[in-house]
Amino acid sequence: MKLQTSIAVCLFLSLGVLCSAQNSIDPGDWHVSHTEALPYDIGEISLMLSRDQYLTASDSLYRLTELYPEDDALWFYLGQAQQRQGHFEAALQSFDTALALDPGNHFYYEAVLACYNILPNAIDKTDSLCAVMMERFPKLYRTPYMLTNLADNKLYREDSDSLARVYYEQALALDEDYTPAILGLAECNRMSGNMAAYFVNIDKFIRQPYIDPSKKSDYVGRIVFSTTAQERQIYFKQLCDMVDAVVDTHPADSSSLNLAGIWYYQAGDTEKAAEIYRIYEKACPENISPVYTLLFLYKNDVQSASEICDRALKRFSDKQIRCNLYSTKASILHDAGRKKEAYKCFDRAIKCQPDDATTLNNYAYVLFQDGVKIRKAEKMSRKAVELEPDNASFLDTYGCILYNLGKYEQARNYFKKCMVHGGKDHAECLYHYAITLQALGEKDLAAYYMQLYENKIKQ
């Protein structure tokens, strides 16, 4: 059974930028020799190209290739000038001519290869050309990079892992730690369904310490989170081992710890997830993300949640973060029945950010629910609506407070706006609008929204 994901996502992860024969050659690196005196100044042409005077160089080279068509260097220089101007078809023809005149010059092969990789109608020729280059110049081109590149192409274009596997294994025979080949062979095994071999190969890849941990976490995340329920059941231990290996290799990296926390939470092991996020919090004290996640995981444990908030409040001076922490702690305390402490936390939150609409709305709704300080609640709720006039939740809160104050006409206006901005998708909003319409004697419309409410709660 295959774990489905795209190899195209994966193979860029390995080492970043690799030296490639596919890059166009710098004029300073050209090595073209002549055994006899030249009837023209090749140094002048080379100088023009090095100064990016490609059009001028092209004009001279067109005339010279007509006069001296057997001079491979002229064709090579002409191809370079054409390539730099974006004339890749013409450049390929020039490079092909140079290569035909001097098949022993490896720079000409590189120039042709560069064009093959740019031109969509020629890209399929790259494999055969690379094979020729490795055969003619084994010391230069029979390298882990070239072999892996050939293997990748086979895996992409032919949907067959047989030859790709041979190339990957040859690359690893030259360098057993060559990361792109390790990952490529792992993917080759995964795509062919050889999961036992895949997990062995991928563990070696994951434990390479110098690979960017964020890219590694991204790859592992794409694999483990794309599995089906049946695949998770079969390979659960191996998938956990993959995630654990990322954390073992990069124990203080935020992306690795976040990957592991999400994985174990989705797997139903909230205790392990909480443990990982506690490590994350200590390893990255400047990062607020693990704090919010821990608060979510401990939302029903008022003592632990309060301690998490208090620890974070000691570390963070940002007013918005402090406002969010106080507001979260207030909600947790209120749900636990510790209302006076909750009110104090809400007050501190608003002191940090007087115009935080979410905190104003939440505090107002809490006071409304508790039936205390309704005037204060009405003032805060009105301000929240003024700050975010299209927020259905805020409109609903303000409508409820106005209804409680007996201001049915005003309440109806805000509930009507609430419906326009998404309130119809929420049962509570529908109910609040319905009872307000009933209070105003609009029976038919009230019945209509009450029916919508009843339909919604049955869904």
N, C-alpha and C positions, 0 to 999 in steps of 0.2 A: 504493500500500500504506500502510495507516494504522499509526502507532505507537500501540498501545492503552494508554490510561490515562484516568482520570476527570477531566473538567474541574472537577468539584466540589471536588477536592483542591486546585486551583490558584488559583482566582480570589480567595481571601482573602489572597494573598501580597503584594499590591501595595504599599499604603501604610499599612496598619494601619487605624485608625479614620477614616472619612470622615464629614463632616457629612452628615446625611441628613434628608430631609423626612419619613422614616418614623418618626422619633422623636416621641413625644408632646410637645406644645408646653408650655413652661413658662408658668405663669400670668402671669409678669412680661412675657412677650413678646406677650400677646394684644392685638390692636388691633381693637376693635369700637367703632364710633362711632354716636352717635345725633344726629339733627338736631333733636330736640325734647325738651322736659323730660320726664323719666321719672316715672311714678307710683309708682316703687319705687326703693330705693337700690341701684344696680348695684355701687357701690363696696363695700358691705357683703358682697354675694355674692362678689365677686372676692377680698375679704379672707379669707372663709371657705375658699375654694378654695386660696388661697396658703398657708393654715395647715393644709392637709390635712384640713379638716373636711368631708369629702365627703358623709357621710350627712346632716348638717344642711343642707348646701347643696342636696342633692338634694331634700329635703323642701320647701324653699322654692321651688326651681325647678319642681317638679312643679305646685305651686299657681299659680305665675306663668305657666307656659306654657298653663294652662287659661284664665287670665284674658286673656292677651295672646298668642294663638297665632301672630300675624304678626310677632312680634319675633324676628328671626333670632339675635340675641345670646343670648337666653335659651336657645334650643335648643342653641346652641354650648356655652354654659357647662354645660348639663345633660349634654351628651355627654361633656364633660371629666370631670365628677363621676362619671358612670357608668363611664367608661373607667378611671379611677383605682381604682374598686372592683372592676374585673375583669368588669364587665357589658358585654362588647364588642358583642354583638348589639344591645342597647338603645342603646349609644353610637353605633353606626353609623346607626341609625334617626334619632337626634337630629341627628347631623351631616348626614345626607342632607336632613333638613327645613331645617336652617340654610342649606345650599347651594342648595336649591330657592328659598328666600326671597331669597337674595342671591348669585347665581351669579358675581358679580364679586369676591368676597372670597377671595383665594388661601389664607388660613389655613384656610378650610373645606375646601378641596380636600386640603390636607395632613392634616387630621384624618381625612377619609374614607380617604385612602391608608393612614394608619397602621392603621386598622381592617382594611382589605383584607389587609394583610400579616400580620395576627394571626389572622384567621378563615380556617380552611381551606376553607370553602365560598365564600369571596369572593376568594381570592387570585388567581384567574384574571382578575379584573376590573382588576388593577393596570395592565396594559399600556395598555388603552384609556383609563383615567383619566390616566395619565402623558402619553399623547399629547394629550389634551384640555388638560392643564395647560401643556404646551409650546406649544400653539397659542394659548391664551388669554393666557399670560404668558411670552412667549419670553425676555425679559430675565432672568426669575427662574429658569426651569426648562429652557430649551434649553441645557443645560450638559453638559460631558463626563461628569459623574457620572450625570445622568439618562439620557443616551443610552446609556451603557455598561450601566447597570442594565437598560434595556429590551432591549439586545442579549443580555445574560446570560440574561434570562428567555426570550427566543426560543430561544436555544441549548439551554436546559434542557428546556423544556416541549414544543417542537414538533419537535425533532430535525431542524431545518432551519436551514441556515446563510445562506440568501439574505437575509432581512430582518435577521438578526443582523449580517451583514457590513455592510449599509448603515448601521446604527446605529453600529457601531464606527468606520467610516470617517468618519461625521459627527462623532463625538466627537473623532477625531484631527484633523479639519479645524479644530476649535475650539482644540485644544491637542495639538500633534504629540507632545508628551512625556508625555501622560497615561498613566501606566503601566498602570492596569487595562484601558484600551482596547487598548494595545499587546499585552498578554498575551491579552486576549480575542480579538483578531483573529488572533493566532498560533494559538490553540487552534481557532478557526474554520477556519483553513486546514488544520491537522493533521487535524481530524475529517472534513474533506471530501477528504482525500488529497492536498492541494496542498502537498507537502513542501518544494518549492523555496521557496515563499513563507513557509512555516512557519519554516524555518531562518533566513531573513532577519529576520522579525519577532522571533523569539525571541532572536536575538543582540542586538537593540536593547534588549529587556527585560532580558536578563542583564547588560548593561553599564551599567544604571542603578545608580550607586554608592550611592544612599541607601536602597535596599531592603534589608531585613534579610537578611544573607548566609546565615544558617542556613535561613530559609524558602526562599530562592532555591536553595540547595543541595538542600533537600528536594524541591523541584519538579523540578529537573534530574535528580536521582537517580531519581525515580519514572519519568521519561521514559526515561532511558538503560537502566536496569536492567529495564524491562518489555519491552524489545524482544526479538523472536524472533531465532533464529540467522540466518534469512534477512534480516531487517531490519538486523541488525548488519552483515552482509556488504555490503548495498546502501548503507547510510548511515553506515558506520563513520567516515569522515573528518568528516562533519558532527556526529556524536555526540561525537567527540573535541574538535571545535572548541567545542561547547557546554560541555563540562567545562573545557576550557582557559580559556574566557572567564570562567567563574566565578572561577577562580584568578587570572587577570589582573586582574580587577576587585577582588578581595579577597585579595591575596597573603599576608596574615598571619592569615587567619581559619581556625580549626581545622576548621570544618565543610566549608569549600571544599576545603582540602587533603586532608582525609580522604576526601571524595567522589572527588577525582582519584586518590588512591592506590589506593582500592578498584577504581575503574574500570579503571585500567591493569593492576592485578594480575589482575583477572578476564579482561582482554583478552590476557593472556599476556606482557605487557611488564613483567617483574619489575624490569628495570633502571630503567625510567622510574618505576615505583612506588616503588622504593627512593630514587630521587632526590627524589621529591616528599616522602616521609616524612623525608628528611634536612632538607629545607627546613622541614617541619612542626616537627621537633625544635628547630630554631634559632628559628623564629618564635614558638613556644609552649614555652619552656623549663620552664614550671611544669606542663606536661601530660605525664603518663607514657605516655599511649596510643601516641604515635609511637615511643617507645622500645621498647615491647613488640612493635610491628609490625615495626620494623627488626630486632629480634632474631629474629623468625620468618623474615624474608626472608634473613637472613645466618646461619641456623642451621648451615649447612654450611661457613661461613667463620669458623673459630675466631678468627683475628686480628681481623677486623672486629667480630665479635660481642663479643669481650672489650673492645675499645675503646669500643663503644657502652655496655656495662655500666659501664665505668670513668668515662666522661663523666657518665653519669646518677648514679652514686654520689657524684660531687662536687656535684651539684645538689640531691639529695633527702636530707632528714634524717628523713623518716617511717620508723619502724622496720619497718613491714610492707612498704613499697616496697623498702627496702634488703634485707630478707630475701628478697623475690622476686627481686631483681636478683642477689644472691649465689648463690641457688639455681639460677637460670637459667644463670648463668655456670659454675657447677659442673657442671651437666649437659652443657653444650657442651664443656667441657674434658675431661670423662670420656669422652664419645663420640669425642674426638680422641686418646684414649690418654694424656692428661696427668693421670694419676690422682692423684698427690700434690697437684698444684695444685687439683684438683677437691675433694679432701677438705678442704683449707684453706678453700675457698670455702663448702663446706657447713657447716663449723664456725662461720664468720663469720655465716652465715645464721641458724643456731640461736642464736648469741649475741644477734642482733638480736631474734629472736622465739622463745624457748625452747618455746612451745606451738603453733608452726605445724605442724599435722598433716601437711600436704602435704610440707613440707621434711623432717620426721622420717621419713616413709614413703619418700621418694625417696632420702635418704641411706642408710637401712637397706637398701633394695633394691640400691643400688650396692655396698655392702659385701658383701652376700650374693652378688651376682654375681661379685665379685672374690675371694670366699672368704677375706676378711680381717676381723678384728675382729668375729666373728660374735656374741659376747656383747654388744658395744656395739650391733650391729644389732638384736639381739633386744630390747634394752631400749628403743630408739627406736621400733621397730615396735609394741611393746606399748603404748607411750604414744600413738602415733598412733591405734590402735584404740580406746583408752579415750576419746580426744578425739572420735572420729567412729566409733561402733560399728556404723553401718549402711553404711559405705563399703566396697563390694565389693573395690575395688583394695587398700585397706589390709588387709582381712581376708585377701586372697590373699597379700600380702607376708608377713604374720605366719605364715600357715600354711606357706609355703615355708621360712621360717627354722626353725620348729619341726620340720618334716620333716627339714631338714638336720641338726638337732641330735638326730635319732632319736626325737623325742617325737611318735610317730605318732597316738596317741589324742587328744592335745591339738590336733594339726594337723587331724585329721578334724573336730573340733568347730568349728574356725574356718572350714574349707572348707565345712562344712554351712551355717553362717551366711552365708558368701559366696554360696552358691547361692540362698539365700532373698532376698538383697538385690541380685540382678541378675547374679551370676556365671555363670549359665547362658547369658548372651548373649556370653560371651567364651571363646574357644577355650583360652587359656592356663589360665584358672581351672578349666575342665572337665578338662584334662589333669592339672593338679596334684592335683585331688581324686581322679581315677582312680588315679594311681600311689600315692597315700596309702592308698586302699582296698585296693589290691593288696598293699601292705606289711603291712596288717592281716589279710590272708587273706580278705577279703570279695570273692570272685571274681565273683559274679554282679552285685553292685552296681558293682564296678569295671568289668566289661565293659559295663554299661549306660552309664556316664559316658564310657568310652573311645569307645563308639559315637557318643555325642553330640558328643564332641570331633572325631571324624573327619568327621561330617556337617557340623560347623561350618566346618572348614577347607576343605571342598569348595565351600562357598557362594561 
